[in-house]
């Protein structure tokens, strides 16, 4: 978000008063509860690994991850798991 976009998005909020607010409706409350949970916890803690990879291969891996709708980490986990499985 650019500075101009941020300024436009927050215009008028500097004078917001409590009296101008209202309670959340059911849909907004549900959305707020989902948002405030943060990242879901994993059953097993993942280790961070620093690897070196050629830029061209990384670009192809990122494209494949986008195509399959997974993250880069998920793509690498699937690939390593497949190799380990045999």
Residue pairs with C-beta under 8 A, 6 or more apart in sequence:
1 9
24 32
46 73
53 61
61 72
61 75
61 76
62 72
64 75
65 71
65 72
65 74
65 75
68 75
70 78
